[in-house]
Amino acid sequence: MTSPSTPLVRQRVVVSGLGAVGTSLLQLLLDRADDLRERHSLVVDVVGAVDSRGAAASAGGLDLAAVLATKRGGASAADLPGAGRPGARVADVLAEVGDGVDVLVEAGPGDLGDGGAGLAAVREAQRRGLDVVLANKAPLVLAWGEVTGGAGGSRVRYGACAGGAVPTVDAGRRLLASASALRVETALNSTCNLVLRLVEGGATAEEAIAEAQRRGVAEPDPSTDVDGWDAAVKLVIIANAVLGRAAVLDDVAVTGIRDVDPAELAAARERGEAVVLVGLAEREGPEEEWRLSVRPTALARTHPLARMEPEEQGVVFTTDVAGRLAVTGYAPDAVPTAASVLRDLVDLAATAR
């Protein structure tokens, strides 16, 4: 708890993307407002909220309960009485609130083609010198140097992009401050973890994917997950952020789980192993360059990634002098990812420029 004399920080935020992560973040901000004030001397005012059909904006701060009720009723933020802006995009909201905003939270859908609206929003925010918190991974993967380069004094946080609730970047950087990485193994896609365990238990792939969708773990179109690209994206972010390897998506050899044979899963189980979709960074060749891959891999049941529950995510760092560190986290829905976004907001407020 902060001292009574600690000055109150007011952080004004625009949230772009009101899907599962964005709405979970708004709910956390509503539910934890007293905690943020008492523990961190922080008040977060959401001055803009943008979805696919428009936006809501208010320089004095939006009524988050009203925004959430509007979204849960199937309407757009643009339909919010008095604050709705039909058709408005992030740039329009930023122009309207002007100097009355500090941070853009970009939580919209990722476009791995050209970055789409998410990358455009980040560029506009940085042009204005705003800080950025990312839950959308595409801007980092497609424009790492540009986005993290600090243009206009913009600070960027992206804890939610490389494992949601699992603090992979923070843990990796801290560990490697006094050690060198030899190998990094990740299992950071909850959809694949759940699908593999359900198929291992006797379900068909189609049944397993449908169950993952029913639980809210898998997207309506699960291709990015089951084909391995989400895991590859997260591995690229870890390579850049933790290993200092200037990686892009084309550097990753990717094999998803779509064609995994149930008989192979059963055979692995009989051997005391579990098949996991592993994102792997390891040093190879005489130059010991980092090689990146994503593929279904049979791991001994004693391995930290094989011991996880179906809806857990995890990362294992193996080092030269600091041994092995495994970090896992349970992520049955979008709330832990939203909590990671909130941690980044708290961090920015605590280290205000």
N, C-alpha and C positions, 0 to 999 in steps of 0.2 A: 504494500500500500504506500502511496506517495505521501509526502509530508503535506500538512495543511497549507504550508507556505509555497508549495510548488505551483508555479504559474500554470493556468489552464491553457492548453493548446487547442485551437479550433481548426480542424482540418476539413476543407471543402472539396467534395469528391463528385466526379461524374462517373457513373457506372454504365459501361457500354456492353450490352449483352445481358438479357434477362431470362436466360434459360435456367437450368437447374443450379448452376454455380452462382449466377448473378442474383437470383431470387433468394438462394440460401444465404448469400452475403447480406442482403437487405434484412433478412430475418435475424441474423446474428447481430447486426448493428442495432436493431430494435430491441432484441432480448438482452443484449449485453451493454446497453448504454450506461447504466449505473456502474457496472464493473469497469468499463473503460475510463469513466470519470474518476472513480475512486483509486484504481490501481495505477493508471497511467496519466491522470490529469488530461484526458483527451476527450474532446467532443467531436464526433464526425457528423458533418452535415452533408447529406447527399443533395446536391443542387441540380443534378441532371441524371436522368435514367433513359437509356436508349435501347429500343428493340428493333425488330425487323420492319415494323410498320410506322415508326415514328419515335417520339420522345415526350418526356415530361420534363419541365424545367422550372426552377424557382430559385432566384438568388438568395432567398431567405431559408432555403431548405425544403425539401419535399416531405409530405406526410407519408412515411414509409408504410404504415399500416394500410393506407389508402392505395398506394402503388401495388402492394402485395395482393390486396383484395381484388383490384382490377385485373392483375395478371392471372390470378387463380380462377377468376370468372371467365377466362378465355379472351379477354379484351387486350388491347395494346396500352402501353404507357401513354400513348398519344390520346387515349380516350379519357384520361384523368381530368375531371372538371377543373377548369381554371388554369391548369398547368400543362394540358396536353398540347403537343405540337405535331400534328399529323404530317408524316413524310420527312420530319427533321432527322438529320444525321448528326454524328458527333461534332463535326465542324460547325454546324448550325448552333448547337447547344453551347459550345465553347465561345462562339462569337456573341451569343446572347448574354451569358453570365460574365464574360469579359474577365476582369481581374478577380472576380469572385470565385475562383476555383484554384485548387492547389495540385490535385492528383487526378489522373485518368486511370480508372480500373478497366482494362480491356478483357472482357470475359465472353466475347462473341465466338461464333463458330470459326474454327481454323480453316483457312484456305491455303493448301500447300501448293497451289498453282502459282499465284502471284501475290498472295497475302491478303487479297480481298479488302473488305471494309476494315478489318482489324488492323492491318498494317497501315492503311491510310489514316486511321484514327490515331495511331501511335505517332506517325509522322507529324500530324497536325498538332498534337499535344506537345511534342518536343519542339516544334517550330515556335510554340508559344512559351517554351521554357518550363513546362509543367513536369512534375514527376509522374512516373508511369508504374503501375502494378499490373503484371500480366498473369492471366489464367489461360489466355489464348497462346498456344505454343508456336503458331505459324510465323509471327513476326521475328521471333528469335532464330528459328531454323533457316528462314529465307534471307534474313538481313542482320545477322548477329553483330557484326562490327558496327553497322550503322545504328542499330537500336541501343546497344550497350555502350556506345562511344561517348555518351554524355553531351550530345549536341545541345546547345543553349543552356547548359548547366543542368539538364534533366537527369535525375537519378532514376534508375530502373531496378525493380525488384521482380522476381519471377519464381518464388518458392513453390508456387502451385503447379509449375510447368514440368517439373521433373520428378513427379511422384505424388502430387496431391498432398496428402497428410504426411508423407514421409519426407523429412527434411534432408534430402539427399545432397543438395548443394552445400548447405551449411555444415552438415556432418563431414562431408568429403573435404571441404576446405580446411576445416579445423584439424582433422586427422592428418592431412598432408602438409600442414604447416611445419611438422618436424619429421616427416617421413616421405618416401617416394612410393608411388603406387606401382605395383607389379601387375595387377589384374583388377578389373571391376566387373562384377556380375549384377545384373538387374532383372527383376521380374516386376514390372511396374504397370502392367495392364490387368486390371481386375476382371475384365470380361474374359480374357484368355485363361487366367487362373481358374475362374469358376467353370468355364466350358470344359477345360481339360479334366477337372476333377469329376464333373458330372458324367462325361463320356467314360472315364475310368470306372465309374460306378454302374455303368450299363446303359446310359442314355445314348440316343443317337446324337450326332452333331446338331441336327436341326432342332431336336428337342432341347438340347443343352442351350443353344442360342436363344430359343424362345423363352426358356426359364430365366436366362440372364436378362432378357428384355423385360420380363414380368417383374423381376426384382428391381428394375431400374438401374442395373449395372451396365447393360449394353444399350447402345443407341438403336433407333429404329432401323438404320442402315449400319450394320456392324462391320462392314468391310474393312475400314481403317484399322479396327482392332484385330480381327481374326486373320487378316493378311499380314500383320506384323508391323504396319507402318507407324502406329501410335508408339509402340515400343522403340522403334528406330528413331523417331523424333526425340523421345526422351533421352535416348542414348547420345544423340548428337548434342543435346543441351549439356549433358553431364561432361562430355568430352571437351566442349568449349569452356564451360564454367569451372570445372574442377581439375581436369587434366591439362588444360592449356593447349589442347590439340585443336587446330583450326579446322573443324570438321563440318561437312555438309551432308545432306541426306544421301547423295550419290556415293558417299564413302562407305555406306553400310550395306553389307551383303544380307539380304532379308529373305527369310522363309517363314511364312505364317503357319497357322495351325489348321487351315482349311482342309488339308489333305492328310492329317494325322490319322493313322490306322488304329482303330480301337484295340485290335489285337496287339499292337506294339505297346499300347498303354497297359494292357493286362499283363503282357510279358514283363514289362519293367516293374510292375507291382509285385509280380512273383519273385523277381530278383531283389526285392527290397529297395526299389528305386521309384522315383516319380518323374514323369515327363513334364517339364516346365518350359514356357517360352522365355528363353534367356537372352537378354541383351548383354553382349560381352565386349569389353575392351581389353585387349591384351597386347603385349609387346611381342613382335616377331621380327625375324631376319637379323642380319648382321648389324643393322643400324638401330635395332630395337624400336622400330616405328610402331605406333599404335594401330592395330587392326580392329575394325568394328564389325560386329555381326549380330543378327537376331535370328534365332532358330530354335525349334523344339529340341530340348536337351534332356537326356535322362540323368538325373542327379540322385545320389545316395540319399536315403530318407533322413540321414543325419545332417545333410546340408541345410543351412538356414533357409534357403529358398524353397526346399522341398518340404520343410516342416510347417510352412505357412498354412493358415486356414484358406478356404477357397476365395474369400473376398479380401485377403490381405495383399499388400504390395511390399516389396523389399529391395534392398541393395546390399551388396557385400563388397567391401574394399579389402584387398589383400596388399600389404605393404612390405617393405624391406625390413624396417626396424620397429614398427608399431603393431606388428601382428595383423590380425584380421578383425575387422569391425563389420557387424551386421546390424542393419536398422530396418525394422519392419513396422507396418502400420495397417490397421483395420479400416477399410474404406467401403462400407456397404452402400453409400449414397454420396451425394455431392457435398454434404455438410463438412466433412474433413477438408476437402479442397477449398471450400469457402473460408474455413478457419485459417488455412494457410495464407490466403489473400489478406485476411484481417491481420495476421501476424506481420505481414509486410507493411500494411498501413501503420501499425503501431511502431514498427521500426523506423519508418520514414519520419513519423512525428517526433520520435525520441531523438533523432539525429537531424533535426530541422536545420536548414541552411542558414 
